[in-house]
Amino acid sequence: MTRHSLLRRVALPLLVASAVSVVPAIAGTTQQPQDHLRVMSFNVRYAAPGDGINVWENRRDLMVKTILQRHPDIVGTQELLLSQASYLQSKLTGYAWFGKGRNGNEIDENGNEHMGVFYDTARLKVLEHGDFWYSDTPDVPGSPNFGQSLPRMATWAKFEDIRTGHTFWFFDTHFPHMADAERVRERCARLLMERIGRLPAGAKVIVTGDFNSGPETIAHQVMTSGMKDAWDAAPAHKGPELTVHAFTGKPHKRIDYVFVRGFTADKVEVADDHEGKVFPSDHYPVIADLSW
């Protein structure tokens, strides 16, 4: 199979690296060791006007601070609206981002959330990227999610580590949230793993996302049938294990993950940053330190 036929099988729409938005890098930024990669999964909570003290305008700078203090090489976000992406882009110096709205267009309305992927341009180069949807027609942008009212999707990319020349595949996703949608989340997981299964056997893979599924669920079992849950695999941890807290600071479920294949998970942090009653999001981000 040729490289091009493989890519057509992975997903139909391919975008070139020149399509991403870039802010110039800060000189002298601290870098990860060459054999390490720091990955963050962050459900940013869409900009909802009813969030009280935690409306977007009150928490966005804390989100920027949370990201920059950890300096991940790559961040997979969920629930990202274009207005939020524009603000983060203006503040996350040295990062570029890409992603498509789940509705299949770039109209910033009707909950058109993005799986926005931010990456350190001094460390990583995008070789190609695209998207697919959790539906019976996954390569049709905006196609509905197995009978659910909202479309759900994954954004993917193939990256090259500029320092080492290593390549890896990255997927960022958000599964449906309805309590009665566990079978749908299982179908999403199976489609995601089927797409990952099309890659070469030795390909290194990272998946970030809000899976709306606990470790006890079938969806999690499907994901770990071919990948490792970084939290479970890592020997060192920081912060609480649970990730979603609804702006209370009292997390009650673990539904945000970093899954890996071909990497060693060295340490995972769940960052519970806050300033008084203001939180960066209603989810804590998950930060995984990986090695090749």
Buried (B, 14 or more C-beta within 10 A) or exposed (E): EEEEEEBEEBBBEBBEBEEBBEBEBEEEEEEBEEEBBBBBBBBBBBBBEEBEEBBBEBBBBBBBBBBBEBBBBBBBBBBBBBEBBEBBBEBBEBBBBBBBBBBBEEEBEEBBBBBBBBBBBBBBBBBBBBBBBBBEEBBBBBBBBBEBEBBBBBBBBBBBBEBEEBEBBBBBBBBBEEEEBBEBBBBBBBBBBEBBEEBEEEBBBBBBBBBBBEBEBBBBEBBBEEBBBBBBBBEEEEBBBBBBBBBEEEBEBBBBBBBBBBBBBBBBBBBBBBEEEBBBBBBBBBBBBBEB
